[in-house]
Amino acid sequence: MKTEDNKTADSKTNVIRILEAQNIEHEVFTYEVSDGLLDAITVAGKVGFDPDLVFKTLVTTGKNSGIYVFVIPGNCELDLKKAAQAAREKSIQMLKAKDLLSLTGYIHGGCSPIGMKKKFSTYIEEVASGYDDILVSAGKIGVQVKIKPADLIDLTGACFANLI
């Protein structure tokens, strides 16, 4: 459901504050979370969008160095070889969930490419370039933000890449 009508201080995340401060067009959607994490297909149903438009944010580490962020459709899996190629790394592995909060400021299931503690190299699956809008986490489980892919690129310094 769109939160224009039911936005509360509780659902106004740092991501939303950043988007508002930068005057970036966006819409906020909230959904009920009852038990644990939800996959993107379930989230899409709860917010009334095609599952192809709900993107997830994955944080990885490179073999040589660095933390890399990948934003891909939630109903897909990150191809680690393609991710490594995009990041110009020998190999990429998923960041351990226990390290996510300290590095990004976000928890598993509520990780957003916007507003991380530090700026990391970010890559967005190139299929997003064909959509007018996509949804990404607003930095909290139960809150999604709809944004234009070009605005997400500008805001995060990301680039499009073949990742799935």
N, C-alpha and C positions, 0 to 999 in steps of 0.2 A: 504494500500500500504506500502511496505517496505521502510523504510527511509534511507537505506544505500545510496541511490542516492540523496535523498532530505532532509537529516538531516540539520536542521538549529539550530542556537543558541537558537531560541525560543522553539524548541521541545526537547532540551537537558535538561532533568529534573534532580533533585537531585538523583532520583532513577537510572537513566542512569549513572550518575557520580559515584554512589556507585558501581554499577555493573562493570563499567570499572576499577575503582580503585582496586576492588577485583579480577579482571581478570576472572569474571564469564561470561561464554558463554551466549549470549542473542541476540535477534533481536528486533528492534524497529519498530513499525507500527503506522502510523498516519491515522486519518480519519477526514473528514469534520464534523463539528458540526454546524448545522444551527439554530435550535430552541430548546434550553433547553437540558435536559438530555436525553440520549438514553439508552434503555434497552440492555442487553447483546446479545440478539438475533439480534438486529439491528446492534450493534457494530461488532458482528461476521461476518455479511454480508458485512459490510464496509471494514473489514480487510481480508476477504476471508478465514475465519476459521469456523470449525464446532462449533455451539453454545455451545456444551458440553465442549469445551476447553477454553472458555472465563469465567474466574472466577471473582467474585466480592468480595470486602473486606468490611466486616461489623464490626462496632465497637459497643460494648455493655458494660453495667455495671452490676456487680453482686450484688445480694441482700446483701451479707455480706460486700464485699469490692472489689475494683479493677476494672480495665478496661480490657476487653478481646477482642481480634481480631479474627474474623472467616473468612476464605477464602473458598467460596463455588462456585459451578458452577452458573453462572449468570442466568440461566434459572430455578433455583431451589429456594426454600425458606428455610431459616434457621429454623430448628426445635429447638425452645427455650428450650425444656426439654432436648433434647440431648446435646445442647450447655452447659446447666447448669451442666449436668452430666460430660461432658468432662472437664469443668473448676472446678469441685468439688464445685459448688455453689448451694445454695438452689433454686435460680431462677436467670434468666438473662433477662434483657430488653434492647431494642435498645437504644443507646445513642441518645440524642436529637440532631438534625442536627445543631442547633445553637452552640453546644458545640464541634463539630467535629474539626473545624479549630484550636481552642485554645489548644486542647488536642493532636492532631495528626500532625498538620501542613498542613492538606489536607482539601479540600472542598468536599461536597457531589458530587459523580459522578467522582471524580478524586482521590479517596482514595486508597493508595497502602499499602500493608503489609510491604513494604521495606522503610526504611528511615523515620519512624515516629519520632516525637520529643523525645519520650521516648520509651524504650523497653517494650512492653506489652506481656503478655502471648498470644500466637498465635496458632490457630488450623486450619488445612487445611483439608477439606473434603477428606476422605480416598480414594475416587474414583480417585483423582489426582495421587495417587501412581501407577496407571495402565497406565498412559499416559507418553509418552516420553517428551512432552513439554506441558505447559499450558500458557495462556495469563492472565496477571494481569495488572491493571492500572500502568502506569509509573509515576503516581503522578500528572497528569494533564488531564483534559477532552480532548479527542481527541488524546491521546497517550497511546498505549498499549505496553507491553514488553513481549516477549516470553522467557520463562525460564524453565529449567528442575525442576520438583517438588523437587527433592533431593537438588538442589542448593538453592531453596527457603527455604527449611527446615533449611539447614545449615546457611544461611544468617540471618534468622529471629529467629532462635532458636525454631521454631514451631514444632508441632508434628501432625501426622495424627489422625483424629478422625471421628467417624460416626456422621455427623451433619445434614443430610437431611432425 
